[in-house]
Amino acid sequence: MSTPSSNALLDRLGLQVPVIQAPMAGVSSPAMAAAVSNSGGLGSLGVGAMQAEQARAAIRQFREASTGALNVNVFVHRPARADARKEAAWIERLRPGFDRCGGKPPQRLREIYTSFLDDDAMLSVLVEERPAVVSFHFGLPRRRQADALRAAGIVLMATATSLGEAKAIEAAALDAIVAQGWEAGGHRGVFDPDTDDDRLGTFALTRMLAMATALPVIAAGGIMDGAGIAAALALGATAAQLGTAFVGTDESLADAGYRERLFGEPAHRTVMTRVISGRPARCLANDFTRLGASLRDDHDVPDYPIAYDAGKALNAAGKAAGRTGYGAHWAGQGAPLARKLSTRALMDALQEELQAASDGSSPRILV
């Protein structure tokens, strides 16, 4: 189902295919984003873990390979609340993992990422570089930030996991809502990770927001092929955002351990956990998710992204010892459907499958 507003958004961005590649920080690359945009979709870069000039360089690398639209995603999380006692206890909680890897835990933890809310340098880069889209995860930007981006002609989108968050996005006069279902891989986009989460599935949330808001809705979570895209569109979505589907592509920055799990048994057991980064995120089953299952209280975990400092240190120690079980192996519940293809081949397959689903014929599934 399409509406004038949804068609207007696709037209404004120059998209021929209603597919958005999720902006996976640490996984998506300029080459991946360019291949998606060159195939008629919307390529994305996640720059929440980058400094401003690193983000500028990534945007320019994309532009060397594509003249298509680009989405740049930033994190607008509440800045971390440091708690030295909690952080020291967390280091001790992880010490056995470091011991198994023959490594030493950090003596103290730090806030490794700056929230966009406090990052004027990143705002300046985005205003100067003018990507077609800037999207927000974990909340909303400050009004002055949104006004500056809007004045630069940039389309603004934000993630919602509930009707309340979607209404806040609409009230902030952004241009579109990314409806992130419970199935989605990576960080849950909840505005406040300490409040109750209704855990709405992608299709229920997409339909709800399509009916209750006037903004275009982009379905995200568990969608891996053209049939899933067609289902999302039938429920009122403007487009579908796919992340896990692109993790195994040639252009992905996922390392060998990540890929081994994605195409192995762990893909069938994804887990929502806070222990890796400090915020809820869906991950392939690994040593870290097993640690999370043993915790009695998530509030033992330091704030995001302070906890991530410890998580990254443990992953580095593990990799140095040949153990890959402590990585941030983000993936959604559709992980068993992942395919080993180039990004361009995957986009071709998605278009063919979407067309077949729309025609009611049986698609030829590429694996």
N, C-alpha and C positions, 0 to 999 in steps of 0.2 A: 504494500500500500504506500503510495506517495502522496505528499501534500504540496501545495505551492511553496510553503516555507522550506520543506526539505529539498525540493528541486532547486530552489533559489540558492541554497547553501552549496549544493554540488556544482551548480553553474558558476557561482562566485569563485569557487576554488578550481574550476576547470577540470573536474573529475569526470572521467568516462566510466569508471567502475566504482561501485559503492563500497570500497574496501579501504580501511585505514590500517596501516601497520602500526601496532602499538609501540609507543616510545619507550623501549626497554633500556633503562640506564645500564650500561656495562655490557649489553648484548647487541643492541641495534648499532649499526655502523652507517657512515655516510654512503657507502656502496650499497647497502641494503635499502636505505631510504630512497636513493636515486633509482634503483631498479624498480621499486614499487611505483614511484611517481612516473617513471618512464613507461610503465605499463598501464597508466590511467588511474591509479589509485593515489592515496595520500601517504607518502613516506614520512617517517617521524624520527626524531632524535631525542633521546632523554638526556638532558644536561643537568639534572639535579645533583649529580655527583661531580660536576665540572666547575672549574673556575671560569670567570667570564671570558677570558681570552681563549681558553680551550674551547668554549662553546662557539666563539667566533670562527676559530679555525675549522671546527667540524661543519659549521654551516657553509663555509666557503668550499670545503672539500665536496660537499653535496652539490654545490652550484657548478663545480667543475665537471660534474657528471650528469647533471639534469637541469632543465629549465622549468621543470614542473613545480607544483606546490609542495611546500615543506611545513610540517608541524614540529614545533620545538616545545618540549614539555619541561616544566619546572615544578619543583616541590614547594608547596606553601604551608609546610607544617609549622605548628607552634614550636618556637625555639625550645631546645631541651632545658629541663630543669635539673641542674647538676645535684647529685647527692653522693658525697664522697663515701659515706658508709655503705650505701647500697652498691656503689660501683666496686668498692674493695671486696665486698661479699661476692659479687658476680665474678670477679677475677678468680677468687678462690673456687667458686663453683665450676669454672672452666679449667682449672689447673690440671685435673686428671687427663683431660683431652690433650693439653700441651705436653704432659708427661708421656703419653702414649706416642706422641709424634717426636719426642726428643727436643721439644722447643721450650722456650720460656715465655710466660705470659707477660703482657706489658705491666709496668709498675703502676700506671694510672691510665685512665681513659679520657678521651677528649671528644668534643663535638666536631666530627670530621666534615660535616656538610653545613653550609650556610643556607638557611631558609631564604627563598626568594623574597619573603616579606622584608628581609633586612639586607638585601643584596642590590644596592643601587648600581653597582658595576654591571651586573647581569642585565638589569633593566636597560641601561644605556646601550649595551651591545644589541639587545633585541630591537630597540627602537631604531638603531642605526642600520642593522642588517635587514630588518623588515621581512622575516619569514611570513609566509601566507597565513599561518596559524600559530598562536601560542596557546598551549593548554596547561591546565593547573591540576595538580594532584594533591590530595590531603586538605583541600579547602579552597578559599578564595583569596585573590590578591587584594592589596589595599586599593582604595578608590583611586588614589593618584596614580598608582601603577597601571590600573586598567584604563584610566583616561589617557595616559601617555601612549600605551600600546594601541588603543583604539584610534587615537589621533594619527598614528603612523599607518593606518589602514589595515591593521592586523585583525583577523578573525579570532575571537576569544572563546575557548571551550573549557569546561571543568568537569571533573568526575563527580558523579553522585551515586551513592549506594542505597538511597532511600528517597521517598517523596519529599521529606523535609529538606534534605540537602538540595534536591532539584529545585524546590521553590526558592531557596536562597540564591541559587545560580540565576534563576529567572529574575528575581528581585534586583540582582546586581547588574542586570541588563547585558549579560553575556550572550553569545550568539548561538551556542549549542550545548547540549548536555551529553556526556558520556555515561551511559547507564551501566555501571560495573556490577555484574552479578557475583554471587558467592562463589561460583565456579572458577572465577578468573584467577590466573596465575600472578605471582608477584605481589606487591604491596596493595593491601586493601585500601581503597581511597577514602575511608571514613574521615570526616572532619575531626571527630574526637574519638580516639581509639579506646578511651576509658568509659564510654557510655555503652549501653546495650546495643547490640547489632542485630537487626531483624533477619539478617542472612538471606535476603531475597535473591532468588535465582534470576538469571539473566532475562529469560523470557517473561516472567511475571513482572519484573521491574520495568522492562522495556515497554510492555503493554500499558502498565500503570502510568508511566511518565508520558507516553504518547497521548493518552487520554486526558491527563490532568494538567499538562503544561502546553504552552503555545510554542515552545522552542523545538527545533529539530533534535531528535534523540538518536544517539549512536549506541548500538548494542555491543557490549563487551563482556566476554567471559564464556569459555567453553566452546567457542565457534571455531571450527577447524577446516571447514570445506564449504563448497558452494551451496550445498543443501542447507547448512546452518545459516549461511548468509540469507538465502531465500526465506527461511523461516522468520528470521529477524525482520526482514523487510515486510513480510506479511502481517507482522504484529505492529507495524507502524514506525519502525526504525527508518531513518534516513540512510544509514550505512551501518556496516559492521566493523568493529575494531578487532583485529586478530593479533595476538602476541605469540603464544606458544607455537602456533603454526609456523612461525618464522625462526624460532630458536635453532632448529636443525638445518637451516639453509646454509649454503656455501659462504654467504656474506656475513653470517652471524659471528659475533665475537665470543660465543660460548666455547669453553675449552673442551679438551678431550673427555675429561671426567664428567662434565655436564652432559655432553652428547651421549656418552655411554649410558648414563642413567635415563636420559630421555627416550632412548631406543631400547631400553631394557625393562626389567620387571618393576623398578621403582616408579615408572610412569603410571602404573596402575594404582599407586597409593600416594596421592598427593596429600599434604598436610598443611593446615593453617597454623602458623606458629609465630610467636614474638621473639623467640630466643636468638635468632640470627641478627636482627637489626634493632629490635626494640618496638617495632610496630607489627601488627598482624600482617602476614604475607604467606601466600600459598607456595609450597616448595615440594619438589620431588622427595620421596622418602630417602633419608640419609642419616648419618650419625647425629647431625644437629637436630633433626626433627625427633629422633628418639630421645635426645636430651630434653627437648621441650615436653614430650609426653610424660616425663618423669617429674616435672615440676608440679607442685601443689597449687602455686599461686603465680599467675603471670606478673603480678605486681612486684615480684622479686627481680624482674628484668629492668635494667636502667632504661631511661628515656631514649627514644630514637633521636639522633643517630649515635648517641654515646655508646649504646650497646653494640652498634655496628663496628665500632673501633675494635672491640674485643673479637667480634665474629670474623672480621677480616684478618686479624692477627692469627687466630686459630686456623683459618683456612690456609694462610700462607705457610704456617708451620706444618700443617698436614701435607700440603703439596710438596714441600721440600723433603718430606719423609716418604713420598709416594702414596699418601693416603688422600683420597679425593672426597671423603664423606662429609667435609665441613664447609662445602661451598654453598653459596646462595643460588641453588639450582631452582630458580623460580619456574613454575609451570602450572597451568590450569588443569581442570579435571578432564579436558579433552586430550591430554598428553599422549595416550595410546594411539591417537590418530595422526601423530606427527609424521612428516615425510622427509626423506633425504633428497632434496631438490635444490637447484639454484633458486634464488628469489624470483627471477624472471619466469622460470618454469613453474614455480608455485603459483604465481599470479596468472599465468596462462591456464593452469589447471582450475583455479578458482573461478575464472571467467567461464570456462567451458561447463563446469559443474553448475554454476549459477544459471546459465542459459538453459541447461537441460532441466534443472528443477523448475524453472519458470515455464518451460514448455510442457512439463509433465512427462518428459522422456527419461530414460535411464542414463545417467551420466557415465562416461568412461573415467573411472577413478585412477589417477596416476599415483603410483607408490614409489 
